[in-house]
Amino acid sequence: MGFLSTIIFGLVVGIIAKFLMPGKNEPQGFIMTALLGVVGAIAASYFGQFMGWYGANQGAGWIASIIGAMVVLGIYGAVTKNQG
């Protein structure tokens, strides 16, 4: 999976992760949710490559990308929890 397909994949994954993690600590806009999903999918891909689960040009699958996006959404919620 190339970088562009990882971004498109991350957009979908971000939306799925938001539905799986509802709450007040998540991003309110579609664009921010999609961007955090992209970051989660990319992070899951690099983590999987680091761990040896994926090859150099392979991206993370659906489940790993959703988990990565949920982690990123959780971190985002924790960081922005105390802000205005």
Summary of the structure (lengths in Angstrom):
residues: 84
radius of gyration: 12.6
end to end distance: 38.3
largest distance: 42.1
contacts: 270
relative contact order: 0.22
helix: 70%
strand: 0%
